[in-house]
Amino acid sequence: MLTAFARAFKTPDLRKKLLFTLGIIVIYRIGTHIPIPGVDYKNVQFCIEQANANQGLFGLVNMFSGGALLQITIFALGIMPYITASIILQLLTVVIPRLEALKKEGQSGTAKITQYTRYLTVALAILQGTGLVATARSGSLFSGCPVASSIVPDRSIFVTITMVITMTAGTALVMWLGELITDRGIGNGMSILMFISIAATFPSSLWAIKKQGDLAGGWIEFGTVIAVGLVMVALVVFVEQAQRRIPVQYAKRMIGRRSYGGTSTYIPLKVNQAGVIPVIFASSLLYIPALIVQFSNSTAGWAAWIQRNLADTAAPIHITIYFFLIVFFAFFYVAISFNPEEVADNMKKYGGFIPGIRAGRPTAEYLSYVLNRITWPGSLYLGLIALVPTMALAGFGANQNFPFGGTSILIIVGVGLETVKQIESQLQQRNYEGFLR
């Protein structure tokens, strides 16, 4: 593998793409440490050092921003507004006929949908930036910190607008950097930036577990976490690579004097067809009740029940609802992202058929049957992977976020495999030995 890296850097155009990607990553990481105007940075650092600073409601978003959210920097919102906008547009494509027609137009329609995604990203960044500023001013961003309400000393309208505009501009810049990586670098830019954000939080999370440990100075807990993380990575790699290959044959056709078709291929249906989207959906949905309680400051019985059973990630009710939401959203997302009838119609149009299955509606029914069968183990796998952090926290009695969480491992392994495959394909085009051999 190291030899393959050396050969990749010896290839001029590939070396240029790799260096360009690394340069964008450096710029992105610098931006995650530049505080926005109007924030008392000393108080922010003091609150971050508290035991419960990296927990609670904003842990997932802070992970996706590479730790920039709790530091309230110019990239505090990170890539989350773009991810949310992309998911919303993908869901609306199924509901709105105009978007569905644009999707079928090819490259021009995709460019139009991408433009809509950018506009929605900026709108969501304004909304989320306003919410973050309001949360920081109220002291709810760092619950339990004595100086949490003094993070934003100046509460004038001008300072508030400046902070929101700065974070919105930071999100737009992150979106532009990701598109630059996609166009001129290696891999999908947004995925690469998300990968870097999550990986950047690993060292501090691991060291926090080591410092909190009681056995042999924390080294036993530290080693256990590393071992669990390696097992999870191996499991995720195995399942992410697993797929059900449905054989497809194309009949020969004579057009003039030439013969077309007669080839055999397959339709790859992944076991985890939905990816990490169901976990993000379930997490976001469970955060809504806790957000309502946090901003309402209510002392009613319903607020205490939500705080005890839904906001607490170790509560049995939270674990149960979280698991079933992941399973539900896995089936839901697969249903809207893969259309068996459309695949069957395309196969029939070009003379393709599954051996032993009639073309048309029987093919669509067979594809739907197979997809439902493999989605069950995929959804259960997602639910179990997502619950590992909660089980680990309960076992250790720890207060820090488990660094090898299901969401982070799924994203890191998925992005890593996809990026390596892209480098591998470019190396093979130049008759070099690739990474995966």
C-alpha positions in Angstrom: 0.0 0.0 0.0 2.9 2.4 0.8 4.4 1.6 -2.6 1.0 2.4 -4.2 1.0 5.7 -2.4 4.5 6.5 -3.7 3.4 5.6 -7.3 0.3 7.7 -6.9 2.5 10.7 -6.1 4.8 9.9 -9.0 1.9 10.4 -11.4 1.8 14.1 -12.3 -1.9 14.7 -12.6 -2.8 12.4 -9.8 -0.2 14.0 -7.5 -1.7 17.4 -8.4 -5.2 16.3 -7.4 -3.9 14.8 -4.1 -2.0 17.9 -3.2 -4.9 20.1 -4.1 -7.2 18.1 -1.9 -4.7 18.2 1.0 -4.5 22.0 0.6 -8.3 22.4 0.8 -8.3 20.2 3.9 -5.7 22.4 5.6 -7.7 25.6 4.8 -10.8 23.9 6.2 -9.1 22.9 9.4 -7.7 26.4 9.8 -11.2 27.9 9.5 -12.5 25.6 12.3 -10.3 27.4 14.7 -11.1 31.1 13.8 -13.6 32.5 16.2 -16.4 34.7 15.0 -16.7 38.3 16.2 -18.8 39.0 19.3 -17.7 35.9 21.2 -15.7 35.8 24.4 -13.2 33.1 23.4 -11.7 32.6 26.9 -15.1 31.8 28.4 -15.8 29.4 25.5 -12.5 27.5 26.2 -13.3 27.4 29.9 -16.7 25.9 29.2 -15.3 23.3 26.8 -12.9 22.1 29.5 -15.8 21.3 31.8 -16.7 17.6 32.1 -20.0 17.9 30.3 -19.0 20.3 27.6 -18.8 17.7 24.8 -22.1 16.1 25.7 -25.7 16.5 25.3 -27.9 17.9 22.6 -25.2 19.3 20.3 -22.8 16.4 20.4 -23.7 15.1 16.9 -23.6 18.4 15.2 -20.3 19.3 16.9 -18.8 16.0 15.6 -19.9 16.8 12.0 -18.3 20.3 12.3 -15.0 18.9 13.6 -15.4 20.5 17.0 -16.1 23.9 15.5 -19.6 24.2 16.8 -18.8 24.4 20.5 -15.9 26.7 19.8 -18.3 29.0 17.9 -15.9 29.6 14.9 -16.6 30.7 11.4 -17.2 27.1 10.3 -19.3 26.3 13.4 -22.2 25.0 11.3 -19.9 22.9 9.2 -21.3 20.8 6.4 -24.6 20.0 8.2 -26.8 22.6 6.4 -25.7 21.2 3.1 -26.4 17.6 4.2 -29.8 18.6 5.5 -30.6 20.5 2.2 -29.4 17.5 0.1 -31.6 15.1 2.1 -34.6 17.5 1.8 -34.2 17.9 -2.0 -33.9 14.1 -2.4 -37.1 13.5 -0.5 -38.9 16.3 -2.4 -37.8 14.8 -5.7 -40.2 11.9 -5.0 -43.1 14.2 -4.0 -42.8 17.1 -6.5 -43.2 16.2 -10.1 -41.1 19.2 -11.3 -38.1 18.0 -9.4 -38.6 14.4 -10.6 -38.7 15.7 -14.2 -35.5 17.6 -13.6 -33.8 14.5 -12.3 -34.6 12.6 -15.5 -33.2 15.4 -17.7 -29.7 14.3 -17.1 -26.8 16.6 -16.5 -28.7 19.9 -17.0 -31.5 18.8 -14.6 -28.9 17.7 -12.0 -27.2 21.1 -12.2 -30.5 22.8 -11.6 -31.2 20.6 -8.5 -27.7 21.4 -7.3 -28.4 25.1 -7.6 -31.6 24.6 -5.5 -29.6 22.7 -2.9 -27.2 25.7 -2.6 -30.0 28.1 -2.1 -31.6 25.9 0.5 -28.2 25.4 2.2 -27.8 29.2 2.7 -31.4 29.5 4.0 -30.8 26.7 6.5 -27.5 28.2 7.5 -29.2 31.5 8.4 -31.8 29.6 10.4 -29.3 27.4 12.2 -26.9 30.3 12.8 -29.7 32.3 14.4 -30.5 29.3 16.6 -26.9 28.8 17.6 -26.5 32.5 18.5 -29.7 32.4 20.6 -28.6 29.2 22.3 -25.1 30.7 23.1 -26.6 33.9 24.5 -29.0 32.0 26.7 -26.2 29.8 28.2 -27.9 26.6 27.0 -25.0 25.7 24.7 -22.9 24.7 27.7 -25.3 23.5 30.3 -23.7 23.5 33.8 -20.9 25.9 32.9 -20.9 28.9 35.3 -19.9 31.4 32.6 -22.1 30.0 29.8 -24.3 33.0 29.8 -21.3 35.3 29.3 -20.1 33.8 26.1 -21.7 36.6 24.0 -21.2 39.7 26.1 -22.6 42.2 23.6 -26.3 41.3 22.9 -27.0 44.2 20.5 -28.9 43.5 17.2 -25.8 44.5 15.1 -23.6 42.0 16.8 -26.2 39.3 16.5 -26.6 39.9 12.7 -22.8 40.0 12.3 -22.5 36.6 14.0 -25.2 35.1 11.8 -23.8 36.5 8.6 -20.3 35.3 9.5 -21.5 31.7 10.1 -23.6 31.7 7.0 -20.7 32.9 4.9 -18.5 30.2 6.6 -21.1 27.5 5.5 -21.1 28.9 1.9 -17.3 28.8 1.9 -17.3 25.2 3.2 -19.8 24.2 0.4 -17.5 25.9 -2.2 -14.4 24.1 -0.9 -16.3 20.8 -1.1 -17.3 21.5 -4.7 -13.6 22.4 -5.5 -12.5 19.0 -4.2 -15.1 17.2 -6.3 -14.1 19.1 -9.5 -10.3 19.3 -9.1 -9.4 16.9 -6.4 -9.9 13.2 -5.4 -13.3 11.9 -4.2 -16.5 13.6 -3.3 -15.7 16.9 -1.7 -18.5 17.0 0.9 -17.8 13.5 2.0 -14.1 14.2 2.3 -14.8 17.3 4.5 -17.2 15.3 6.6 -14.5 12.6 7.0 -11.9 15.1 8.1 -14.4 16.7 10.6 -15.2 13.4 12.3 -11.6 12.2 12.3 -10.4 15.5 13.9 -12.5 14.8 17.0 -11.0 11.3 17.6 -7.7 12.2 19.5 -9.4 14.5 22.0 -12.3 12.0 22.7 -9.8 9.1 23.2 -7.6 11.2 25.5 -10.7 12.2 27.5 -11.6 8.6 28.1 -8.0 7.8 29.1 -8.0 10.7 31.6 -11.4 9.7 33.1 -10.5 6.0 33.5 -9.9 4.6 37.0 -8.2 1.3 36.1 -4.4 1.4 35.8 -4.5 5.1 35.0 -7.1 4.8 32.4 -5.0 2.7 30.0 -7.3 -0.4 30.3 -10.4 1.7 29.3 -8.3 3.3 26.6 -7.2 -0.1 25.2 -10.7 -1.5 25.4 -12.1 1.4 23.4 -9.5 0.9 20.8 -10.2 -2.8 20.6 -14.0 -2.2 20.3 -13.3 0.4 17.6 -11.2 -2.0 15.5 -13.9 -4.7 15.8 -16.6 -2.1 14.7 -14.5 -1.0 11.7 -14.0 -4.6 10.6 -17.7 -5.3 10.9 -18.7 -2.1 9.1 -16.2 -2.8 6.2 -17.6 -6.4 5.9 -21.3 -5.3 5.8 -20.7 -2.2 3.6 -19.0 -4.3 1.0 -21.7 -7.0 1.1 -24.1 -7.0 -1.8 -26.7 -9.2 -3.5 -25.8 -9.5 -7.2 -28.9 -10.1 -9.3 -27.8 -11.5 -12.7 -29.1 -9.7 -15.9 -28.8 -10.9 -19.5 -29.4 -8.8 -22.6 -30.7 -10.4 -25.7 -28.9 -10.0 -29.0 -30.4 -7.5 -31.4 -29.5 -7.0 -35.1 -29.4 -3.4 -36.2 -28.3 -3.3 -39.8 -25.3 -5.6 -40.1 -24.2 -5.3 -36.6 -25.2 -7.3 -33.6 -25.8 -5.6 -30.2 -26.4 -7.0 -26.8 -25.9 -10.6 -25.8 -24.0 -9.6 -22.7 -24.4 -10.6 -19.1 -24.1 -8.3 -16.1 -25.7 -7.9 -12.7 -27.6 -5.4 -10.5 -25.7 -4.9 -7.2 -28.0 -4.4 -4.3 -26.1 -3.5 -1.1 -27.1 -5.0 2.2 -26.9 -1.4 3.7 -28.6 0.3 0.7 -29.6 3.3 2.8 -26.1 4.1 4.2 -26.0 6.4 7.2 -29.1 8.4 6.3 -31.5 6.5 8.7 -29.2 7.1 11.7 -29.1 10.8 10.9 -32.9 10.9 10.5 -33.5 9.1 13.8 -31.0 11.2 15.7 -32.5 14.5 14.4 -36.0 13.4 15.2 -35.1 12.4 18.8 -33.4 15.8 19.3 -36.6 17.8 18.6 -38.4 17.0 21.9 -35.2 17.8 23.9 -34.8 21.1 22.0 -38.4 22.0 22.8 -37.8 21.4 26.5 -34.5 23.3 26.5 -35.9 26.4 24.9 -39.2 26.4 26.8 -37.5 26.2 30.3 -40.6 24.5 31.5 -40.8 22.7 34.8 -44.0 20.8 34.0 -44.3 17.1 34.3 -44.2 16.5 30.5 -40.8 18.4 30.3 -39.4 16.3 33.1 -40.6 13.1 31.4 -39.0 14.1 28.1 -35.7 15.0 29.9 -35.6 11.7 31.7 -36.7 9.3 28.9 -35.9 11.0 25.6 -33.0 13.4 26.2 -31.1 10.8 28.3 -29.4 8.6 25.7 -29.0 5.8 28.2 -32.7 5.6 29.0 -34.4 2.4 27.9 -37.3 4.3 26.2 -34.7 6.4 24.2 -32.8 3.3 23.2 -35.9 1.4 22.1 -37.4 4.4 20.1 -34.0 5.1 18.5 -33.6 1.5 17.3 -37.1 1.3 15.8 -36.7 4.7 14.2 -33.5 3.6 12.5 -35.2 0.4 11.2 -38.2 2.4 9.9 -36.1 5.1 8.2 -33.9 2.4 6.6 -37.0 0.9 4.8 -38.4 4.4 4.1 -35.2 5.7 2.5 -34.6 2.5 0.4 -38.2 2.7 -0.8 -37.8 6.3 -2.1 -34.2 5.9 -3.4 -34.6 2.7 -5.4 -37.6 2.2 -7.7 -37.9 -1.4 -8.8 -40.5 -0.5 -11.4 -38.2 2.1 -13.1 -35.3 -0.4 -13.1 -37.6 -3.1 -14.6 -38.8 -0.7 -17.3 -35.3 0.3 -18.3 -34.2 -3.4 -18.5 -37.2 -4.2 -20.7 -36.6 -1.2 -22.9 -33.0 -2.3 -23.7 -33.8 -6.1 -24.0 -32.6 -7.1 -20.5 -34.1 -9.8 -18.3 -33.4 -11.7 -15.1 -33.0 -15.4 -15.9 -36.2 -17.3 -14.9 -38.2 -14.0 -14.4 -40.4 -12.5 -17.0 -39.7 -8.9 -18.0 -41.9 -6.1 -16.8 -44.1 -6.3 -13.7 -42.8 -9.8 -12.5 -39.2 -8.4 -12.6 -40.3 -5.3 -10.5 -42.0 -7.6 -8.0 -38.9 -9.9 -7.8 -36.6 -6.9 -7.3 -38.9 -5.5 -4.6 -39.0 -8.9 -2.9 -35.2 -9.2 -2.9 -34.7 -5.6 -1.7 -37.1 -6.1 1.3 -35.3 -9.3 2.2 -31.8 -7.7 2.3 -33.0 -4.5 3.9 -34.0 -6.3 7.1 -30.5 -7.4 8.0 -29.2 -4.0 6.8 -31.6 -2.0 9.1 -30.9 -4.3 12.1 -27.2 -3.8 11.5 -27.6 0.0 11.4 -29.6 -0.1 14.7 -27.0 -2.2 16.5 -24.1 -0.2 15.3 -25.7 3.1 16.3 -26.4 1.7 19.8 -22.8 0.6 20.5 -21.9 4.1 21.9 -24.8 4.0 24.4 -23.9 0.6 25.6 -20.2 1.5 25.9 -21.1 4.6 27.9 -23.3 2.6 30.2 -20.5 0.0 30.7 -17.8 2.6 31.5 -20.1 5.0 33.3 -18.3 7.6 31.2 -19.5 11.1 30.4 -17.6 11.7 27.2 -18.9 10.8 23.8 -17.7 7.4 22.6 -15.3 8.3 19.7 -16.1 5.1 17.7 -19.8 5.8 17.4 -21.9 4.2 14.8 -22.5 7.3 12.8 -18.8 8.3 12.7 -17.6 4.8 11.9 -20.1 4.4 9.1 -19.1 7.7 7.5 -15.4 7.2 7.9 -15.4 3.7 6.5 -17.7 4.5 3.7 -15.9 7.6 2.6 -12.5 5.9 3.0 -13.5 2.9 0.9 -15.0 5.1 -1.9 -11.9 7.4 -2.0 -9.5 4.5 -2.1 -11.5 2.9 -5.0 -11.3 6.2 -7.0 -7.5 6.4 -6.5 -7.3 2.7 -7.4 -9.2 3.1 -10.6 -7.0 6.0 -11.7 -3.9 4.0 -10.9 -5.1 1.1 -12.9 -5.7 3.3 -15.9 -2.0 4.0 -15.9 -1.0 0.3 -15.4 0.1 0.8 -11.8 -0.4 -1.5 -8.9 -3.5 -0.3 -6.9 -4.3 -0.1 -3.2 -6.7 -3.1 -3.1 -4.3 -5.7 -4.6 
